[in-house]
Amino acid sequence: MDLTVISTYRCNSKCQMCYIWQNPTSPKEEISLETLSKLPSGFDNLNVSGGEPTLRKDLGEVIDLLYPKARITEISSNGLHPERLVPIIKKYPNIKVRFSLEGDQATSDAIRGEKDGYATKVAGLRMLKEAGGTDLGFAMVIQDENVDQLVNVYEFARKQGYELATSTLHNAWQFYKNDNYFYERKAVARQVEGLIEAMLRSSKPKNWFRAYLNLGLIEKILGHDRLIPCSAGKDFAFIDPWSDVWACNVRSDLPMGNLARQSWDEILNSDVAQKTRKKVAGCAQNCWMVTTARTAMRSNIIPQMPKAEPLMWVLKNKMKVSMGKKICFDSYIDYSDVRPSPLVKRESFLAKNVKARLVKNRLTPDEHYPLKTFVNN
């Protein structure tokens, strides 16, 4: 099972596609070390995210506690405080770290509302590499404003010896935003094809399967159904800063329990969790992010191996690209079927003075997440 621990909603970025930074948590409310110690060992990928996890003064202690509990421990960071990760990297060189990067300097800084953010991240990842980090990379949210730079970011990361994780614009309770929609779905989707072919040209098998993941992103961008059904609540889960456990970070009606008040086994075996998994089985949300796609692609028999469908797609198209041939994406994807969506303009907060608003004494999930409708199609 994969697990994401959303350690805080405090954030020092001002992203145009995520309003966590406008809705911070108080450090006193955030999930404690005592509560995290209740998690069992045996997770596959355990991601510590936010908000911005480096804003937690006890992040080093959090990692000390969680690192032994998973095969892979990951920190998802905006990269604005790389120096706070150096001691962690020196202690755990193979810990996975991803910094958010949305294109070149002007584009990334505008999308994420960060003054000199690009330069800080690039220098910061180099700092972590010099400290001994072995699994470092960038993470990019594909959207209309940056998709034309997607292949360039991948090539830049590859030449530096870094990885590139991709996701696409979507809505989720974690973002406190439910109006993220593409302006031109087909135009964005077509440009992802270049990344897929570039990844298949790589000598790294990991990139070949990321190519398949990005094929799923094309389907998601166009509004098509998922390539593989979702297994939220069974193969992955999220813990929010209030210790509430959720099947996913998109639908606010998929609770599983609360780790501060229950044991992990009680949560997984509860009636609430069982009802939530039944809802997941009939979920019509078109989500395809790394967390949901990675687990969906795994073999049910040998978890470290992929399912037959992605494996065969990868082998076939890796061979085709190796022979210098082009992939006929239209044979896999129906570009004539593009679902309509509202046109909601996104704005950069780079030069705007918008302050966060701390709301105290939010006691229930309904108070934590006032937006109720999240649509991804």
C-alpha positions as a Markdown table, in Angstrom:
| # | Residue | x | y | z |
|---|---|---|---|---|
| 1 | Met | 0.0 | 0.0 | 0.0 |
| 2 | Asp | 1.1 | 3.6 | -0.7 |
| 3 | Leu | 0.5 | 6.4 | 1.7 |
| 4 | Thr | 0.7 | 10.2 | 1.5 |
| 5 | Val | 1.1 | 12.1 | 4.7 |
| 6 | Ile | 0.0 | 15.7 | 4.1 |
| 7 | Ser | 2.0 | 17.1 | 6.9 |
| 8 | Thr | 0.8 | 20.7 | 6.8 |
| 9 | Tyr | -1.3 | 23.2 | 4.8 |
| 10 | Arg | 1.2 | 26.0 | 5.4 |
| 11 | Cys | 2.9 | 27.0 | 2.2 |
| 12 | Asn | 5.3 | 29.7 | 1.0 |
| 13 | Ser | 4.4 | 29.4 | -2.7 |
| 14 | Lys | 1.3 | 31.1 | -4.2 |
| 15 | Cys | 0.3 | 28.7 | -6.9 |
| 16 | Gln | -2.4 | 29.6 | -9.4 |
| 17 | Met | -3.8 | 26.1 | -9.5 |
| 18 | Cys | -3.6 | 25.4 | -5.7 |
| 19 | Tyr | -4.9 | 27.6 | -2.9 |
| 20 | Ile | -3.5 | 25.6 | 0.1 |
| 21 | Trp | -1.4 | 28.7 | 0.8 |
| 22 | Gln | -4.5 | 30.7 | 1.4 |
| 23 | Asn | -5.9 | 28.1 | 3.8 |
| 24 | Pro | -3.0 | 27.3 | 6.2 |
| 25 | Thr | -3.2 | 25.0 | 9.2 |
| 26 | Ser | -1.9 | 26.1 | 12.6 |
| 27 | Pro | 1.2 | 24.1 | 13.7 |
| 28 | Lys | -0.6 | 23.2 | 16.9 |
| 29 | Glu | -3.3 | 21.4 | 14.9 |
| 30 | Glu | -1.0 | 19.4 | 12.6 |
| 31 | Ile | -0.5 | 15.7 | 12.8 |
| 32 | Ser | 1.9 | 14.9 | 15.6 |
| 33 | Leu | 4.8 | 12.5 | 15.9 |
| 34 | Glu | 2.9 | 10.5 | 18.5 |
| 35 | Thr | 0.1 | 10.0 | 15.9 |
| 36 | Leu | 2.5 | 9.1 | 13.1 |
| 37 | Ser | 4.1 | 6.5 | 15.3 |
| 38 | Lys | 0.9 | 4.5 | 15.1 |
| 39 | Leu | 1.5 | 3.8 | 11.5 |
| 40 | Pro | 2.8 | 0.2 | 10.8 |
| 41 | Ser | 5.7 | -0.8 | 8.7 |
| 42 | Gly | 5.4 | -2.3 | 5.3 |
| 43 | Phe | 4.3 | 0.6 | 3.1 |
| 44 | Asp | 5.6 | 0.6 | -0.4 |
| 45 | Asn | 5.9 | 4.4 | -1.2 |
| 46 | Leu | 5.4 | 6.8 | 1.7 |
| 47 | Asn | 5.2 | 10.4 | 0.6 |
| 48 | Val | 5.5 | 13.3 | 3.0 |
| 49 | Ser | 3.9 | 16.3 | 1.3 |
| 50 | Gly | 2.0 | 19.5 | 2.1 |
| 51 | Gly | 1.5 | 22.4 | 1.8 |
| 52 | Glu | 5.2 | 22.7 | 2.2 |
| 53 | Pro | 6.7 | 20.0 | 4.5 |
| 54 | Thr | 10.0 | 22.0 | 5.1 |
| 55 | Leu | 7.9 | 24.5 | 7.0 |
| 56 | Arg | 7.5 | 21.9 | 9.8 |
| 57 | Lys | 10.3 | 22.4 | 12.3 |
| 58 | Asp | 10.2 | 18.7 | 13.1 |
| 59 | Leu | 10.5 | 17.4 | 9.6 |
| 60 | Gly | 13.7 | 15.7 | 10.4 |
| 61 | Glu | 12.0 | 13.8 | 13.2 |
| 62 | Val | 9.0 | 13.0 | 11.0 |
| 63 | Ile | 11.4 | 11.4 | 8.5 |
| 64 | Asp | 13.3 | 9.5 | 11.2 |
| 65 | Leu | 10.0 | 8.1 | 12.3 |
| 66 | Leu | 8.6 | 7.2 | 8.9 |
| 67 | Tyr | 11.7 | 6.2 | 7.0 |
| 68 | Pro | 11.8 | 2.6 | 8.4 |
| 69 | Lys | 8.1 | 2.1 | 7.7 |
| 70 | Ala | 8.4 | 2.1 | 3.8 |
| 71 | Arg | 10.3 | 0.7 | 1.0 |
| 72 | Ile | 10.5 | 4.2 | -0.5 |
| 73 | Thr | 10.2 | 7.4 | 1.5 |
| 74 | Glu | 9.5 | 10.5 | -0.5 |
| 75 | Ile | 9.4 | 14.2 | 0.2 |
| 76 | Ser | 7.4 | 16.4 | -2.1 |
| 77 | Ser | 8.6 | 20.0 | -1.7 |
| 78 | Asn | 8.4 | 23.3 | -3.5 |
| 79 | Gly | 12.2 | 23.5 | -3.2 |
| 80 | Leu | 12.3 | 27.0 | -1.7 |
| 81 | His | 14.2 | 25.8 | 1.4 |
| 82 | Pro | 16.6 | 23.2 | 0.1 |
| 83 | Glu | 19.0 | 23.8 | 3.0 |
| 84 | Arg | 16.5 | 22.3 | 5.4 |
| 85 | Leu | 16.7 | 19.0 | 3.5 |
| 86 | Val | 20.5 | 18.7 | 3.5 |
| 87 | Pro | 20.7 | 17.1 | 6.9 |
| 88 | Ile | 18.0 | 14.6 | 5.9 |
| 89 | Ile | 19.8 | 13.7 | 2.7 |
| 90 | Lys | 23.1 | 13.2 | 4.5 |
| 91 | Lys | 21.3 | 10.8 | 6.8 |
| 92 | Tyr | 19.2 | 9.1 | 4.2 |
| 93 | Pro | 20.9 | 9.5 | 0.8 |
| 94 | Asn | 18.4 | 7.4 | -1.1 |
| 95 | Ile | 15.4 | 9.3 | 0.1 |
| 96 | Lys | 13.3 | 10.4 | -2.8 |
| 97 | Val | 12.9 | 14.2 | -3.2 |
| 98 | Arg | 10.9 | 16.1 | -5.8 |
| 99 | Phe | 10.9 | 19.9 | -6.3 |
| 100 | Ser | 8.0 | 21.5 | -8.1 |
| 101 | Leu | 9.1 | 23.2 | -11.3 |
| 102 | Glu | 6.7 | 24.4 | -13.9 |
| 103 | Gly | 8.9 | 25.4 | -16.9 |
| 104 | Asp | 11.6 | 28.0 | -17.5 |
| 105 | Gln | 12.3 | 30.8 | -15.0 |
| 106 | Ala | 9.6 | 33.2 | -16.0 |
| 107 | Thr | 6.9 | 30.5 | -16.5 |
| 108 | Ser | 7.6 | 28.6 | -13.3 |
| 109 | Asp | 7.8 | 31.7 | -11.1 |
| 110 | Ala | 4.6 | 33.1 | -12.5 |
| 111 | Ile | 2.6 | 29.8 | -12.1 |
| 112 | Arg | 3.8 | 29.2 | -8.6 |
| 113 | Gly | 3.9 | 32.8 | -7.5 |
| 114 | Glu | 7.5 | 32.6 | -6.4 |
| 115 | Lys | 10.1 | 35.3 | -6.7 |
| 116 | Asp | 13.4 | 33.7 | -7.8 |
| 117 | Gly | 11.8 | 30.3 | -7.2 |
| 118 | Tyr | 13.3 | 28.7 | -10.3 |
| 119 | Ala | 16.8 | 29.6 | -9.5 |
| 120 | Thr | 16.4 | 28.5 | -5.9 |
| 121 | Lys | 15.1 | 25.1 | -6.9 |
| 122 | Val | 17.8 | 24.4 | -9.5 |
| 123 | Ala | 20.6 | 25.4 | -7.2 |
| 124 | Gly | 18.8 | 23.6 | -4.3 |
| 125 | Leu | 18.6 | 20.2 | -6.1 |
| 126 | Arg | 22.3 | 20.6 | -7.0 |
| 127 | Met | 23.0 | 21.2 | -3.3 |
| 128 | Leu | 21.2 | 18.0 | -2.4 |
| 129 | Lys | 23.1 | 16.1 | -5.1 |
| 130 | Glu | 26.4 | 17.3 | -3.6 |
| 131 | Ala | 25.1 | 16.2 | -0.2 |
| 132 | Gly | 24.8 | 12.7 | -1.5 |
| 133 | Gly | 21.2 | 12.5 | -2.8 |
| 134 | Thr | 20.7 | 9.7 | -5.2 |
| 135 | Asp | 16.9 | 10.0 | -6.1 |
| 136 | Leu | 16.3 | 13.6 | -6.9 |
| 137 | Gly | 14.1 | 15.3 | -9.4 |
| 138 | Phe | 11.5 | 17.8 | -10.4 |
| 139 | Ala | 7.7 | 17.5 | -10.5 |
| 140 | Met | 5.6 | 19.4 | -13.1 |
| 141 | Val | 1.9 | 20.1 | -13.3 |
| 142 | Ile | 1.0 | 20.1 | -17.0 |
| 143 | Gln | -1.3 | 23.0 | -17.9 |
| 144 | Asp | -1.9 | 25.3 | -20.9 |
| 145 | Glu | 0.6 | 27.8 | -19.6 |
| 146 | Asn | 3.6 | 25.5 | -19.6 |
| 147 | Val | 2.9 | 22.4 | -21.8 |
| 148 | Asp | 5.1 | 23.8 | -24.6 |
| 149 | Gln | 8.1 | 23.6 | -22.3 |
| 150 | Leu | 7.4 | 20.0 | -21.1 |
| 151 | Val | 10.0 | 18.2 | -23.2 |
| 152 | Asn | 12.6 | 20.9 | -22.5 |
| 153 | Val | 12.1 | 20.5 | -18.7 |
| 154 | Tyr | 12.4 | 16.7 | -19.2 |
| 155 | Glu | 15.7 | 17.0 | -21.2 |
| 156 | Phe | 17.1 | 19.5 | -18.7 |
| 157 | Ala | 16.3 | 17.2 | -15.8 |
| 158 | Arg | 17.8 | 14.2 | -17.7 |
| 159 | Lys | 21.0 | 16.0 | -18.5 |
| 160 | Gln | 21.4 | 17.0 | -14.9 |
| 161 | Gly | 20.9 | 13.4 | -13.7 |
| 162 | Tyr | 17.5 | 14.1 | -12.3 |
| 163 | Glu | 14.0 | 12.5 | -12.7 |
| 164 | Leu | 10.9 | 14.2 | -13.9 |
| 165 | Ala | 7.4 | 13.4 | -12.4 |
| 166 | Thr | 4.4 | 14.7 | -14.2 |
| 167 | Ser | 0.8 | 15.4 | -13.3 |
| 168 | Thr | -1.9 | 17.5 | -14.9 |
| 169 | Leu | -4.3 | 20.2 | -13.9 |
| 170 | His | -7.1 | 18.8 | -11.7 |
| 171 | Asn | -9.4 | 19.6 | -8.8 |
| 172 | Ala | -9.1 | 18.3 | -5.3 |
| 173 | Trp | -10.0 | 19.1 | -1.7 |
| 174 | Gln | -6.3 | 19.3 | -0.9 |
| 175 | Phe | -6.1 | 22.4 | -3.2 |
| 176 | Tyr | -9.1 | 24.3 | -1.8 |
| 177 | Lys | -10.0 | 24.9 | -5.4 |
| 178 | Asn | -12.5 | 23.3 | -7.7 |
| 179 | Asp | -12.3 | 25.4 | -10.9 |
| 180 | Asn | -9.1 | 24.0 | -12.5 |
| 181 | Tyr | -9.9 | 23.4 | -16.2 |
| 182 | Phe | -7.9 | 23.3 | -19.3 |
| 183 | Tyr | -8.4 | 26.1 | -21.9 |
| 184 | Glu | -7.6 | 23.9 | -24.9 |
| 185 | Arg | -7.6 | 20.3 | -24.0 |
| 186 | Lys | -6.6 | 18.9 | -27.4 |
| 187 | Ala | -3.7 | 21.3 | -27.9 |
| 188 | Val | -2.3 | 20.4 | -24.4 |
| 189 | Ala | -2.8 | 16.7 | -25.0 |
| 190 | Arg | -1.0 | 16.7 | -28.3 |
| 191 | Gln | 2.1 | 18.2 | -26.8 |
| 192 | Val | 2.4 | 15.4 | -24.2 |
| 193 | Glu | 3.1 | 13.0 | -27.1 |
| 194 | Gly | 6.6 | 14.5 | -27.4 |
| 195 | Leu | 7.4 | 13.7 | -23.8 |
| 196 | Ile | 6.2 | 10.1 | -24.2 |
| 197 | Glu | 8.5 | 9.5 | -27.2 |
| 198 | Ala | 11.4 | 11.2 | -25.4 |
| 199 | Met | 10.9 | 8.9 | -22.4 |
| 200 | Leu | 10.7 | 5.8 | -24.6 |
| 201 | Arg | 14.1 | 6.8 | -26.1 |
| 202 | Ser | 15.6 | 6.7 | -22.7 |
| 203 | Ser | 17.8 | 3.8 | -21.6 |
| 204 | Lys | 16.0 | 3.7 | -18.2 |
| 205 | Pro | 13.1 | 1.2 | -17.9 |
| 206 | Lys | 11.6 | 3.5 | -15.3 |
| 207 | Asn | 11.1 | 6.2 | -18.0 |
| 208 | Trp | 9.5 | 3.7 | -20.3 |
| 209 | Phe | 6.7 | 3.1 | -17.8 |
| 210 | Arg | 6.4 | 6.8 | -17.1 |
| 211 | Ala | 5.7 | 7.1 | -20.8 |
| 212 | Tyr | 2.7 | 4.9 | -20.3 |
| 213 | Leu | 1.7 | 7.0 | -17.3 |
| 214 | Asn | 1.8 | 10.0 | -19.5 |
| 215 | Leu | -0.4 | 8.3 | -22.1 |
| 216 | Gly | -2.9 | 8.1 | -19.3 |
| 217 | Leu | -2.4 | 11.8 | -18.7 |
| 218 | Ile | -3.4 | 12.5 | -22.3 |
| 219 | Glu | -6.6 | 10.6 | -21.7 |
| 220 | Lys | -7.2 | 12.6 | -18.5 |
| 221 | Ile | -6.6 | 15.9 | -20.3 |
| 222 | Leu | -9.1 | 15.0 | -23.0 |
| 223 | Gly | -11.7 | 14.0 | -20.4 |
| 224 | His | -11.6 | 10.3 | -21.2 |
| 225 | Asp | -12.0 | 7.4 | -18.8 |
| 226 | Arg | -9.0 | 6.1 | -16.9 |
| 227 | Leu | -6.8 | 3.5 | -18.6 |
| 228 | Ile | -7.0 | 1.3 | -15.5 |
| 229 | Pro | -9.7 | 1.4 | -12.7 |
| 230 | Cys | -8.8 | 3.2 | -9.5 |
| 231 | Ser | -8.1 | 1.3 | -6.3 |
| 232 | Ala | -8.2 | 4.2 | -3.7 |
| 233 | Gly | -8.6 | 3.1 | -0.1 |
| 234 | Lys | -7.2 | -0.3 | -1.0 |
| 235 | Asp | -3.8 | 0.4 | -2.6 |
| 236 | Phe | -3.3 | 3.9 | -1.4 |
| 237 | Ala | -4.6 | 6.4 | 1.1 |
| 238 | Phe | -4.0 | 10.0 | 2.3 |
| 239 | Ile | -3.7 | 11.4 | 5.8 |
| 240 | Asp | -4.4 | 15.1 | 6.1 |
| 241 | Pro | -2.9 | 17.5 | 8.7 |
| 242 | Trp | -5.8 | 16.9 | 11.1 |
| 243 | Ser | -5.0 | 13.1 | 11.1 |
| 244 | Asp | -8.1 | 12.3 | 9.1 |
| 245 | Val | -7.5 | 9.3 | 6.7 |
| 246 | Trp | -9.0 | 9.5 | 3.3 |
| 247 | Ala | -9.2 | 7.1 | 0.3 |
| 248 | Cys | -8.0 | 9.9 | -2.0 |
| 249 | Asn | -7.4 | 13.6 | -2.0 |
| 250 | Val | -10.0 | 14.4 | -4.6 |
| 251 | Arg | -13.4 | 13.5 | -3.2 |
| 252 | Ser | -14.4 | 14.9 | 0.2 |
| 253 | Asp | -16.9 | 12.1 | 0.7 |
| 254 | Leu | -14.4 | 9.2 | 1.0 |
| 255 | Pro | -13.3 | 9.2 | 4.6 |
| 256 | Met | -11.8 | 6.1 | 6.3 |
| 257 | Gly | -11.1 | 7.2 | 9.8 |
| 258 | Asn | -8.8 | 9.3 | 12.1 |
| 259 | Leu | -5.4 | 8.1 | 13.1 |
| 260 | Ala | -5.3 | 10.2 | 16.3 |
| 261 | Arg | -8.4 | 8.4 | 17.6 |
| 262 | Gln | -8.0 | 4.9 | 16.0 |
| 263 | Ser | -5.3 | 2.4 | 15.2 |
| 264 | Trp | -4.4 | 1.8 | 11.6 |
| 265 | Asp | -6.0 | -1.7 | 11.6 |
| 266 | Glu | -9.2 | -0.2 | 13.0 |
| 267 | Ile | -9.3 | 2.3 | 10.2 |
| 268 | Leu | -8.7 | -0.1 | 7.4 |
| 269 | Asn | -11.3 | -2.6 | 8.7 |
| 270 | Ser | -13.9 | -0.1 | 9.8 |
| 271 | Asp | -17.4 | 0.1 | 8.3 |
| 272 | Val | -16.6 | 3.6 | 7.2 |
| 273 | Ala | -13.7 | 2.4 | 5.1 |
| 274 | Gln | -15.7 | -0.5 | 3.7 |
| 275 | Lys | -18.5 | 1.9 | 2.5 |
| 276 | Thr | -15.8 | 4.2 | 1.1 |
| 277 | Arg | -14.3 | 1.5 | -1.0 |
| 278 | Lys | -17.7 | 0.6 | -2.4 |
| 279 | Lys | -18.1 | 4.3 | -3.5 |
| 280 | Val | -14.6 | 4.1 | -5.1 |
| 281 | Ala | -15.7 | 1.1 | -7.2 |
| 282 | Gly | -18.4 | 3.3 | -8.8 |
| 283 | Cys | -16.5 | 6.5 | -8.9 |
| 284 | Ala | -16.8 | 8.5 | -12.2 |
| 285 | Gln | -14.0 | 11.0 | -11.4 |
| 286 | Asn | -11.4 | 10.9 | -14.2 |
| 287 | Cys | -8.2 | 11.1 | -12.0 |
| 288 | Trp | -4.8 | 9.9 | -13.2 |
| 289 | Met | -2.0 | 11.2 | -10.9 |
| 290 | Val | 1.2 | 9.4 | -10.0 |
| 291 | Thr | -0.3 | 8.1 | -6.8 |
| 292 | Thr | -3.4 | 6.6 | -8.4 |
| 293 | Ala | -1.7 | 5.5 | -11.6 |
| 294 | Arg | 1.3 | 3.8 | -10.1 |
| 295 | Thr | -0.7 | 1.5 | -7.9 |
| 296 | Ala | -3.2 | 0.8 | -10.7 |
| 297 | Met | -0.4 | -0.3 | -13.0 |
| 298 | Arg | 1.0 | -2.8 | -10.5 |
| 299 | Ser | 0.5 | -6.5 | -11.0 |
| 300 | Asn | -1.9 | -8.1 | -8.5 |
| 301 | Ile | 0.3 | -11.2 | -8.3 |
| 302 | Ile | 3.8 | -9.6 | -8.2 |
| 303 | Pro | 3.4 | -6.0 | -6.9 |
| 304 | Gln | 6.9 | -5.0 | -8.2 |
| 305 | Met | 5.9 | -5.9 | -11.7 |
| 306 | Pro | 3.4 | -4.1 | -14.0 |
| 307 | Lys | 0.1 | -5.4 | -15.2 |
| 308 | Ala | 0.1 | -7.1 | -18.7 |
| 309 | Glu | -1.5 | -4.2 | -20.5 |
| 310 | Pro | 1.0 | -1.5 | -19.6 |
| 311 | Leu | 3.9 | -4.0 | -20.0 |
| 312 | Met | 2.9 | -4.9 | -23.5 |
| 313 | Trp | 2.3 | -1.3 | -24.5 |
| 314 | Val | 5.7 | -0.3 | -23.2 |
| 315 | Leu | 7.5 | -3.2 | -25.0 |
| 316 | Lys | 5.8 | -2.6 | -28.3 |
| 317 | Asn | 6.4 | 1.1 | -28.4 |
| 318 | Lys | 9.9 | 1.0 | -27.0 |
| 319 | Met | 10.8 | -1.3 | -29.8 |
| 320 | Lys | 9.1 | 1.0 | -32.3 |
| 321 | Val | 10.9 | 4.1 | -31.1 |
| 322 | Ser | 14.2 | 2.2 | -31.0 |
| 323 | Met | 13.8 | 1.5 | -34.7 |
| 324 | Gly | 13.3 | 5.2 | -35.4 |
| 325 | Lys | 9.6 | 4.9 | -36.0 |
| 326 | Lys | 6.9 | 7.3 | -34.8 |
| 327 | Ile | 4.1 | 6.2 | -32.5 |
| 328 | Cys | 0.7 | 6.5 | -34.0 |
| 329 | Phe | -1.1 | 8.0 | -31.0 |
| 330 | Asp | -4.4 | 8.2 | -32.8 |
| 331 | Ser | -4.5 | 4.4 | -32.7 |
| 332 | Tyr | -4.6 | 4.6 | -28.9 |
| 333 | Ile | -6.4 | 7.8 | -28.3 |
| 334 | Asp | -9.7 | 9.2 | -29.8 |
| 335 | Tyr | -8.8 | 12.8 | -30.3 |
| 336 | Ser | -12.3 | 13.4 | -31.8 |
| 337 | Asp | -13.8 | 12.9 | -28.4 |
| 338 | Val | -12.9 | 16.0 | -26.3 |
| 339 | Arg | -15.2 | 16.6 | -23.3 |
| 340 | Pro | -16.3 | 20.3 | -22.9 |
| 341 | Ser | -15.4 | 22.1 | -19.8 |
| 342 | Pro | -15.9 | 25.7 | -18.5 |
| 343 | Leu | -13.4 | 28.4 | -19.3 |
| 344 | Val | -12.1 | 29.7 | -16.0 |
| 345 | Lys | -9.1 | 32.0 | -16.2 |
| 346 | Arg | -6.2 | 31.3 | -13.9 |
| 347 | Glu | -4.2 | 34.2 | -12.5 |
| 348 | Ser | -0.7 | 34.5 | -11.3 |
| 349 | Phe | -0.2 | 35.8 | -7.8 |
| 350 | Leu | 3.5 | 36.5 | -8.3 |
| 351 | Ala | 3.1 | 40.3 | -8.1 |
| 352 | Lys | 0.0 | 40.4 | -6.0 |
| 353 | Asn | -0.3 | 40.9 | -2.2 |
| 354 | Val | -2.7 | 38.2 | -1.2 |
| 355 | Lys | -2.4 | 37.1 | 2.4 |
| 356 | Ala | -3.2 | 33.7 | 3.9 |
| 357 | Arg | -6.1 | 33.5 | 6.3 |
| 358 | Leu | -5.7 | 31.3 | 9.3 |
| 359 | Val | -9.2 | 30.0 | 10.4 |
| 360 | Lys | -9.0 | 28.7 | 14.0 |
| 361 | Asn | -11.1 | 26.1 | 15.7 |
| 362 | Arg | -12.1 | 24.1 | 12.6 |
| 363 | Leu | -13.1 | 20.9 | 14.3 |
| 364 | Thr | -14.9 | 18.7 | 11.6 |
| 365 | Pro | -14.0 | 17.6 | 8.1 |
| 366 | Asp | -16.9 | 19.7 | 6.8 |
| 367 | Glu | -15.3 | 22.8 | 8.4 |
| 368 | His | -11.9 | 21.8 | 7.1 |
| 369 | Tyr | -13.1 | 21.5 | 3.6 |
| 370 | Pro | -16.0 | 23.9 | 2.8 |
| 371 | Leu | -16.0 | 23.2 | -0.9 |
| 372 | Lys | -18.1 | 20.1 | -1.6 |
| 373 | Thr | -18.0 | 19.6 | -5.3 |
| 374 | Phe | -14.8 | 18.4 | -7.1 |
| 375 | Val | -15.2 | 17.4 | -10.8 |
| 376 | Asn | -12.4 | 15.9 | -12.9 |
| 377 | Asn | -13.6 | 14.8 | -16.3 |
